Amino acid sequence: MKRKDFFSAVCGTLALAAVPNVFAVKKRPNVLIIHTDQQANWTLSVYGGKLVGTPNLDSIGREGAVFGSFFTNAAMCTPSRGSFMSGLHPSSHGAVVNGIPMRSTVETFAHVLAKNGYDTGYAGKWHLHGDDSPGVLNDVTAMGFNDHANMWNSGHFKTIKQNADGTLAQSNREGREVGDEKSYTTDYLADRTIEFMRKPRSNSFCFMVSFPDPHTPFSVRKPYDKMFKADDMPLPVSFVENGGSTEENYDKGDRGIPTENEGKGGRKARTANGLKLGKHAMVSADYVKRSKALYCGMMKCIDDNVGKIITAMKAAGIYDDTIIIHSSDHGEMMGEHGRMHKGVPYQTAYRVPFLMRYPSLIRPGTVVDQVMSTADFKPTLLSMLGLSGAQKDEGFDRSGLCTGGTVQGPHEMHIQFIRTEDSGHAGIVTGQYLLAYMYDGKTIRPESTFFYDRIKDPEFMTNLFGTDRYLSIAPALLTRMKEKHAAMRSPQSALLETIRI
């Protein structure tokens, strides 16, 4: 995506100073959050993508704002979703890794909206209630979402049906049973979203639909399973066959990191479309191409269903009265640097789509390149609604980035990835740089330092660790990391204090 100067991007938009009083008399806007799992930015045309064709998702950004530097605080489902919901970093909301629940004392944006009269609802994957799968949510564990009949904790099911008693019946986890235009998970959730919005109500609503796609397993219903050809799928510039180790293309720090499949005992599963899920994410060109074709099919299915949702909103006369947001929990490497999935501090794993449409406050065509993170979402949304919560959030109100008002916080975001008690990585992202330190066995590994120029090297081909630029620029970034982690009382703080440049 072509970068634009921040001030020119927001020039002419409405001032944020008026936001707290905008809804003093009239009804507050509805809120619709369209969330996906493991979606890379290149899937959307508004980010320069050319493979899928996503006119419906694109329209949210083109008729509103496109955020070009929106990052997750942790490239893993659970910690990322916790930050998005709570405005806190992973160690503060407690759900630091998949399988660990978010602390029950955490205040989500749904809690705040429900207390202020919103009808709140959620459909799809939650992944913040420990290792329950699929996991049934109740009025307490749904964390502020009062309508949770179609909300489950975890699982990337490819078929959803309702039992006679109204409970959900999901298919097996491996994607062998793939539904049709009514029972395929994406279609099913889109229909439930429309049903919720059509309910008669006097209050405003906040609804979040959480599509489990395009996360693995790479399988999708007809006709999307054959819509894209593997032979037409380009390999990434940084791709190396089977995760090769040539220094010019492959960073040493990326070798040997376990993937989600290895974490599950290295089992070899097979999707309905015949793709094997191997033990490591070091893959062949053929695997990447076949995976990418199905991945694009999943995204096309999502976009078509978003189109169905938008059409229903327009018919109901609520399209312009609703703040519409699209984002994802983390990206997908899809062969970059010879890797699949996420969990490594490359930009493709951490940078995710973030689009927002609300014509009363956001000028169409707004482009924002200032850094924003998942922890910033809650305070940003509440500010746009003129609301505030009781919890002291760690994220910042960034609403001024798209409304032309004052912007809180520094032009940076912080990575806090805790894989186990003694392994993970910590980092910082600014307008120009990404700096991250990986650790294993409670020791920072100098050879696993990631330092990249996001502007001059967007493909992350050249690690600047150890260069003069690292020696001159990294110390200030490291100081800010240490200050942030100390303020959060982060478990990574002590390790960061051991780093000397």
N, C-alpha and C positions, 0 to 999 in steps of 0.2 A: 504494500500500500504506500502511496506517495506521502511522504511526511510533510506536514504543514506546520508553520509556526503556531504555537499555542494561542497567542493573542489574536492572530488573524482568524483562527478556527472558531473562537467564541465571540468574535466581534459582532456586535449588533444583537446579541441575545439578551433576554430579560435579566434584570438584576436579581440576585439571590436575596438581597436584603428584604424584599417584599414577601418572600416565601412564607415565613412564619405566620403572616396575617392573611394570606391569600384565601384560606379556607375558614376564616373566622365566621363567615355568614353562610356561604354556600357549602354544599355537600363535598366532602373530600373525594378525590378521584379513586377509581378502582385500581387494583394492582394485579397484573398478570405476569408471572415469572415462568419463562419457558427454559427449562434447564436440561442439559444433556450430560452424558458421561463419556469422558475421554475423547473430546472433540478438538481436533487441531484447527487452527485459524485458516489454513489453506482450503478448508472445505467450503468456505463462504466466498462469494464473488466480491463482497465489499472489502475483503482483505486480500484481494488479488487472485483468488482461486479461479481456476479455469476448467476444472474437471467435472464438478458436480452440476452446477447450475442451481442456485438457491434463491429464486426471486422473492419468495415469501419471507424468509428470514432476512434477506437483504433489505427488504422494504422497511423493516423496523429501524435499521441504521440509516438508510437513505432518507427516510421521513423524520429522522430524529438525529441521534448521535452515534458515531462509531468510535469506540475507544481502542486505540491501536497498541496501547501498552498496559493492558489489564493482565495481572499475574495472580496465580494462586500462591498462597503462602506455603503450601506443601503439595507436591505433585503426587497425591494419593487420594482416593475417594473420600474416606472418612475425615481426615484432618482438614481437607479443603472445604468440605461441606459444613463442618463445624464452624470454621471461620466465616464462611458466607452467611450462616444463620445468626451467629452470635456477635460479630464484630471483635472477636478475640483471636489471638494466635493459638496454635494447637496446644501448647503446654498450659495455657490458661483456661481453655474450654474442656480440656481433659481427654478428648478423643484423638490422641496423638498418632494412632495407627489403626488400620482396619481391624475390627473385632473388639475395640474398646469403646464403650459408650461415652457420649457427652455427659458432663456432670449435670445432675438434675437441677442444680441451683442456677444454671446458666439462663440468662434472659435472651430469648430470640426476638427477631423483629416481629414474628407472628404473635408472641406474647403481648408486645406493645400494641400492635394493631387491634388484637382482640379486646384488650382492655379499653380501647378507645372506640369501640362500637363496630369494628369491621367484622363481617362474616368471613372467617378464614377457612381455607380448605387446601388439601394437598392430595395429589395422586401420583403414584409411582414409587421409585426407589428412594429410601431415606438414608440408610446406612450410618445411623448415629445411635443405634441401640444395641451395641455389642455385636456378638457373633450370631445372633438369632437369624435364621433363614428358613422360610421367607420372613418370619417374625410378624406378629400381629401387634399393631400399635393401639394404645388406648388413650383416654383423655389426658393422661399425665405424660406418657412417653411420646405423644405426638407434639409436645413442646409448643403449644399455642395454636396448632391447626385443629380447629374444632370439627371439621368434616374430614375424617380420615378413613372412611370406609374403603378407599382404594389405595391406601398407603401401606407399603410393606417395607421391612427393614433392609433386606439385601437379596440379591439374586438377579441375574440377567436372563429372565425367562423370555421365551419366544412365543408363548401362547398364554393368554389370560382368559379365563372364563369365570362366570359367577355360578356358584352352587345355588341350589334351590333356596337355601336360607339367606342368600345374599352375600355370603362370604366368598373370598377369592379362591380360585383353583389355578395355580400356576403350573406350567410344564416343567420338565426336568431342566437342570442347570446347563447342560451341555449343548443345548440348541438343536437337538435332533428333531424335536416336534415343533414345527414352525406353523404359526397360525395363518389365517386368511385376513381379508380386509376388515373383518369385525373382531377377530380374536387375536391377531398379531398385536403384541404389546404396545407398539407405537400407536396403532389405530385405536386400540381399546382405550388408551389413556387420553387421546385426543377427543374421543366421543364423551368420556367422562368429564373432561374439561368443559365442553360445550353444554352438557347437562347442568353442571354447577352454575355456569354463568346465566343460563336461562331461567333459573329458579326465581320466582317472584320474591322481591325483598325491598325493604325501605332503606336499608343500610348499604354502604359501599362494601365491596368485597376485596379480599386478597386471596388469590389462588396461585399455587405453585404446582406445575406439572413437571415431573422429573422423569424424562425418558431414559431408560437404561442403555439404549443405543447411543453412539456407535461403538461402545465397549465390546470386547470379546464376550461370547463366541462370535466370530465373523460369519453370521448367517442372517438371512433376511427373506421375507416372503416374496412370492411371485408378484409382479414381473421384475421387481428390483434385483432379484438374484442373478438375472441375466442382462441387466440393463447396461452394465459396464464390462468391458473386456479386459482381461489381464494383460494382453499384449499391448493395449493402449495406455497402460499405466506407466508413467515415467518414474525412474528411480531418483531418489534425492541426490543432490550434488555431493553430499558427504557420505553416500553409501559405500560400504566396503563389504565385499562378499564374505559371509560367515563371520562378520566382526573381526576382520583382519587387523593386523597390528602395525601397519605402515605409519610412521611418525607423522607424515605430512597430512594424513587423512583421519587418524584415529587417536584420540587422546588416551594416554596410559591410564588415567584415573577412571576410565569407564570399564576397564576389563574386570571380569570376574564378579560383577555385582549381581546378586541373585534377582531373578524376576519373580513376579507373582506366582508363576507356575512352579518354579523351583521351591518357593515357599510352601507350596501345597504338596511337598513330597516328590516333586518331579514327575508326577503322573502325566501320561501322554493321552490327552483327550482328542476326540475328533468331532468337528462340527457337522451339522447336517449337510454342509456343502463339501465335506471331504477334506478340510484343512486340518492337519495335525497341529496340536498345540504342544510343542516340544518343551524340554526341560529348560533350555536357555533361550534368551531373546536374540542370540547371535544367529542370523538367519540368511537364507539364500535369496538371490534375486527373484527366483520363481515364487518363493513364499511371499515376499513383499508384494509382488505384482498381483498375485491371486488374492491376498488379504486386502489390498488397496481397492480392488474392484468391488469386493463385497462391502467394504467400509463405505465406499462412495454410494453404493446401493442403499445402505442403511440411512445415510444422510439425505438422500433424495426422498426416501420414504418419510423421514421426519419433516422435511421442507413441505412436501405435499400436504401433510397433516396440519402443519402450521397454517398453510393456506386455507384449509377447511375451518380452522379456528377463527382466523381473521374474517373470513366470509360470514360466519355466524355472528361475530361481534358487530360487523357492519349492519347486518340485518336487524340486530337487536338495538341498534342505535347507541352502542356503548364504546365504539372503537376510539373516538377522540376523547372520551371521558375516562380512559384507562391508561395508566402508566404501564407500558409493555417493556419487559426486559428479557433479553436472551443472553445466556452465558453457559459455562460448563465448569466441571470441577477440576479438570486438568487436561493436558493435551495427549497426543499420541505420536511417538517417534516415527513409526511406520518406515523403518529402515534407515533413518538418519543415523550416521556414525555406526552403522551396522547393528542398530538396536530396534526393538519393538517396545511399545507400551510407554511407561513413564518411570518416575522415581529416580531420575538422574538430572543434575542441574544444567541441562541444556534448555535453550529458550523454547524449543518446540514442546517440551514437556510442561513448562511452567506458564507460558503465555497462552491465554485462552480468549475466546470471543467475549465481547461485552458490548451489547447494543441496547439502546434505550430510546423509546418513542413516547413523547407526550407533548403535543403541539402547543399546549397552553404555556409551557415553560421552556421547551427545547426547540430551537430553530432547525428546520430540516436541513440536512447536509452538514451538520456540525461534525467536525473531526477533532478528536482529542488525542494527543500523543503523550501527555504527561502521565507518569506512572501511577497506577492505582492497583489495589490488591483486593482479594476476597474479603479480608478483614475490614475494608473500607465500605463494603456494601451496606451493611445495616445502618451505620450512622448517616450515610448518604441518602438512603431511602427515607429514613425518618425525618431528616431535614427537609426533603422535598415535600413531605406531607405535613410539615409544621408540627411534628410530634417529637417527644423525647422519652427515653426510657430511664429506669432507675439504675441500671448497671453502668459502670464506667468502662466504656469500650476502649480497646487499644487501637482500633482503626480510626480513620479520619473522615470527616464529612468532605467529600469531593464533589458535591453537587454543583459547585461553582464552575467546575470544568465544562459543564454543558449548558449552564444557565447564565454564565457571565458574571457570577457573583464572587465573593471571597472564597478562597480555597484554603482549607486547613492542612497543616502538616507539611513535612519536607517532600521534595520531589524524589521519592524513593520508596521501596517496599522491602520487607525482610522475609527471607526464606527460613523456615524452621521445619526441617524434615527429620523425624525421629523414627527410624525403622525398628530398632530394638533399643534396649537400655544403653548399649555401647556401640551403636553404629547409626550413621545417618549423615546429614550434611546441613550446614548453615550458610546463609548467603545474603547478599544485598543486591538489588537491582536499581539502577538510576537511569536517567534519560539516555546515557551513553554506554554504561558498563554493567556487566554481570560478574560478580565475584562470589565464589562459593568454595568452602573448605569441606572436604569429606573426611570422615573419621571412622576408624574401625578398631575395636579393642580399646576404646577410650583414649586413642592416640590420633592426633591430626596427622594425616599422611601428606607431606609436602608435595609429593609427586601427583597427588590427586586434587590439586588446587585448580579451579576453573576460573580463568580471567579472560573475558572476551569483550570486544568492542561491538556493541549491538548495532551501531550505525554503520561503521565501515566494514563489518564482517557479520552480516545478518545470518549467514549459514553456519557461523561458529566453526570456521575452518582452521583458525590460527589461535591457539592458546597462548596468551601473552604472559603467562606465569614465568617469572625469572628474568623477564626483559627489563630494560630501563623504564619502560612505561609502567610496568608493574611496581617497580621499586619507587617510582615517583608518585603514583596515583593510589595504589592499594592501601598505603598506611592510613590515609584519611578515611577511606571506606571501612577499613577494619576497625578503626576507632568508633565510627558510628554503629557498626555491628555490636561491638562490645557494650556500648552505652545502651543500645536498645535491649539487648538480652539481659543486661543487669537490671534495667527498669522492669522487665517482665518477670524477673526472677527465673529465667529460663534454665533448664537443666544443661543447656549447652554453653552457658556463660563461662563456667570454669575452664572448659576446653579452649574456648576462644581466647581466654586470658593467657594461655600458654604460647600463642602464636607471636612470633617476633619477625619483623621484616627489616 
